[in-house]
Amino acid sequence: MPGSPQRSTTGQPPRGSAASPVEVRRSSRRSRTVSAYREGDRTIVLIPARMSEAEEQRWVRVMLDKLAAQESRRLLGDSELTERAERLSEQYLGGRARPASVRWVTNQNTRWGSCTPAEGSIRLSHRLQGMPEYVIDYVLVHELAHLLVPGHGPRFWRLLEAYPRTERARGYLEGVVAAERLPHLPAARGE
């Protein structure tokens, strides 16, 4: 039937994602736009029927990241941040990192997070709020790893290898820092 959507379920989400299973719906009526939304325990991604498999995979990743960023804009309170840190410690560090406290702070403008191993306290910069969940999770895992290994030596980085989106999150944060250093050009008239 012309214009009716074709469905394909990609099953499980991309590696390192805590999201729901993804269902891709292709439509011949859709010519350029891609959109996504949550439906129960699934993520639905709507794409044009003519898209290649490679384009589909790329757009699924892009849309999952956009949804995650939108969802993380709901500000997590300190108690939710603590629960998240405990879950991440279990998942990636065998539950060995046990923070006494995890909280947002507004006085960290040059660091994304910090840890005081002697106290078991972890602090995350408020600048992370609104960033994709995988970025916040990376910073949490990074600080949790400092509860086990204080420095940034080989043993520390081996711990972080357990978190599958380490390189992607680091790249995202490096991009944010680079963008902050760009000269800010005045807005064009009429914008």
C-alpha positions as CSV (number, residue, x, y, z in Angstrom):
1,M,0.0,0.0,0.0
2,P,1.6,3.3,-1.0
3,G,2.6,5.6,1.8
4,S,2.1,3.0,4.5
5,P,5.1,2.7,6.9
6,Q,7.5,-0.2,6.7
7,R,8.7,-1.4,10.1
8,S,11.9,-2.9,11.2
9,T,12.9,-3.5,14.7
10,T,16.6,-3.1,15.4
11,G,16.0,-4.9,18.7
12,Q,18.4,-3.8,21.3
13,P,19.8,-0.3,21.5
14,P,23.4,0.5,20.5
15,R,26.1,-0.7,22.8
16,G,26.5,1.4,25.9
17,S,23.0,2.8,25.7
18,A,20.6,2.3,28.5
19,A,17.7,3.1,26.3
20,S,14.7,0.9,25.2
21,P,14.6,-1.3,22.1
22,V,14.4,0.7,18.9
23,E,11.8,0.3,16.2
24,V,12.5,2.0,12.8
25,R,9.5,3.0,10.7
26,R,10.1,3.8,7.1
27,S,7.6,5.9,5.2
28,S,7.4,6.8,1.5
29,R,5.5,10.0,2.5
30,R,8.5,11.2,4.5
31,S,11.0,12.7,2.1
32,R,13.7,14.4,4.3
33,T,12.8,14.6,7.9
34,V,13.7,12.2,10.7
35,S,12.0,12.1,14.1
36,A,11.9,10.0,17.2
37,Y,9.8,9.5,20.3
38,R,9.3,7.0,23.1
39,E,6.3,4.7,23.0
40,G,6.0,2.6,26.1
41,D,9.2,0.6,26.5
42,R,10.3,1.3,22.9
43,T,11.9,4.1,21.0
44,I,10.3,4.8,17.6
45,V,12.5,6.4,14.8
46,L,10.6,7.6,11.7
47,I,12.8,7.9,8.6
48,P,12.2,8.3,4.8
49,A,11.8,4.9,3.0
50,R,14.6,5.7,0.5
51,M,17.3,5.8,3.2
52,S,20.2,3.3,3.0
53,E,20.9,1.0,5.9
54,A,24.1,3.0,6.8
55,E,22.0,6.3,6.9
56,E,19.4,4.5,9.0
57,Q,22.0,3.4,11.6
58,R,23.6,6.9,11.7
59,W,20.2,8.6,12.1
60,V,19.1,6.1,14.8
61,R,22.3,7.0,16.8
62,V,21.7,10.8,16.3
63,M,18.0,10.6,17.3
64,L,18.8,8.4,20.4
65,D,21.3,11.0,21.5
66,K,18.8,13.8,20.9
67,L,16.2,12.1,23.0
68,A,18.7,11.3,25.7
69,A,19.7,15.0,25.8
70,Q,16.0,16.1,26.0
71,E,15.4,13.6,28.8
72,S,18.5,14.6,30.8
73,R,17.3,18.3,30.7
74,R,14.9,17.2,33.4
75,L,17.3,18.1,36.1
76,L,18.4,15.2,38.2
77,G,18.4,15.9,41.9
78,D,21.3,14.9,44.2
79,S,19.5,11.8,45.4
80,E,18.9,10.6,41.8
81,L,22.5,11.4,41.0
82,T,23.6,9.2,43.9
83,E,21.3,6.4,42.7
84,R,22.7,6.7,39.2
85,A,26.3,6.6,40.6
86,E,25.5,3.4,42.6
87,R,24.0,1.8,39.5
88,L,27.0,2.7,37.3
89,S,29.4,1.4,40.0
90,E,27.6,-1.9,39.9
91,Q,27.4,-2.1,36.2
92,Y,31.0,-1.0,35.3
93,L,33.1,-1.3,38.4
94,G,31.7,-4.4,40.1
95,G,30.1,-2.3,42.8
96,R,33.5,-1.6,44.3
97,A,33.2,2.2,44.2
98,R,30.9,3.3,47.0
99,P,30.5,7.1,47.2
100,A,29.4,8.6,50.5
101,S,27.9,11.6,48.6
102,V,27.2,12.6,45.0
103,R,26.0,16.1,44.3
104,W,25.8,19.0,41.8
105,V,28.0,22.0,42.4
106,T,28.1,25.5,40.8
107,N,31.7,26.4,41.7
108,Q,33.4,24.1,39.1
109,N,33.9,26.1,36.0
110,T,37.1,24.5,34.7
111,R,36.4,20.8,35.7
112,W,33.5,18.5,34.8
113,G,33.7,16.7,38.1
114,S,35.9,16.1,41.2
115,C,36.3,13.5,43.8
116,T,37.7,13.4,47.3
117,P,38.6,9.7,47.9
118,A,39.2,10.1,51.6
119,E,35.7,11.4,52.1
120,G,34.1,9.4,49.4
121,S,32.5,12.5,47.9
122,I,31.9,13.2,44.2
123,R,30.9,16.6,42.9
124,L,29.7,17.2,39.3
125,S,29.7,20.6,37.6
126,H,26.3,22.1,37.0
127,R,27.5,22.7,33.4
128,L,26.8,19.0,32.7
129,Q,23.1,19.5,33.3
130,G,21.3,19.2,30.0
131,M,24.1,17.2,28.3
132,P,23.4,13.7,27.0
133,E,23.0,11.0,29.6
134,Y,26.0,9.1,28.3
135,V,28.2,12.1,29.0
136,I,27.0,12.5,32.5
137,D,27.4,8.8,33.1
138,Y,31.0,9.0,31.8
139,V,31.9,11.8,34.2
140,L,30.2,9.8,37.0
141,V,32.2,6.6,36.1
142,H,35.4,8.7,35.9
143,E,34.9,10.1,39.4
144,L,33.8,6.7,40.7
145,A,37.0,5.2,39.3
146,H,38.9,7.8,41.4
147,L,37.5,6.3,44.5
148,L,39.4,3.2,43.6
149,V,42.5,4.7,41.9
150,P,43.3,8.4,42.8
151,G,45.5,9.3,39.8
152,H,45.2,9.1,36.0
153,G,47.7,6.2,35.5
154,P,47.3,3.1,33.4
155,R,45.4,1.3,36.2
156,F,42.8,4.2,36.3
157,W,42.3,4.1,32.5
158,R,41.9,0.4,32.5
159,L,39.0,0.8,34.8
160,L,37.4,3.3,32.4
161,E,37.6,0.8,29.5
162,A,34.6,-0.9,31.1
163,Y,32.4,2.1,30.2
164,P,31.7,1.6,26.4
165,R,31.1,5.2,25.5
166,T,34.2,6.7,27.1
167,E,35.8,7.9,23.9
168,R,32.6,9.3,22.6
169,A,31.8,11.2,25.8
170,R,35.4,12.5,26.0
171,G,35.1,13.7,22.4
172,Y,31.8,15.4,23.3
173,L,33.3,17.2,26.3
174,E,36.4,18.2,24.2
175,G,34.0,19.7,21.6
176,V,32.2,21.7,24.3
177,V,35.5,23.1,25.6
178,A,36.7,23.9,22.0
179,A,33.4,25.7,21.2
180,E,33.7,27.8,24.4
181,R,37.1,29.0,23.1
182,L,35.8,30.1,19.7
183,P,35.5,33.8,19.1
184,H,31.8,34.8,19.5
185,L,30.8,36.6,16.3
186,P,28.0,39.1,16.5
187,A,24.7,37.8,15.3
188,A,23.8,38.7,11.7
189,R,21.1,41.3,11.4
190,G,17.6,40.0,11.0
191,E,18.2,36.8,13.0
